[in-house]
């Protein structure tokens, strides 16, 4: 069971949707689905120099109460950051989700 006192951050679950533009191309857009209380912890940060460009990857662990419709295709908006879900786990007989996310920089 998740400790409700640790759910101190507001995160918004965003759902992908596609639309077709005038050229017939599919354009991916995101819409807000629901806002929930969660725990967000920084897990790691990695910097790499690839082809002369600096690439930074920041990983977060997001814990929240179980949402039946949440999948890895969704993402989170947290503060002014965007977190893509890399791995989504269910714990406690579907009482909580733990998502490992990469921050979009």
FENBELVEN-V399007 format. One record per helix or strand of 3 or more residues. SS is the DSSP state (helix for helix, strand for strand). FROM is the first residue (numbers start at 1). LEN is the number of residues. Records with the same first field share a line. If there is no record, write none. Layout:
SS = FROM-LEN ; FROM-LEN
This chain:
helix = 4-3
strand = 9-12 ; 26-25 ; 53-13 ; 75-4 ; 81-11 ; 96-8
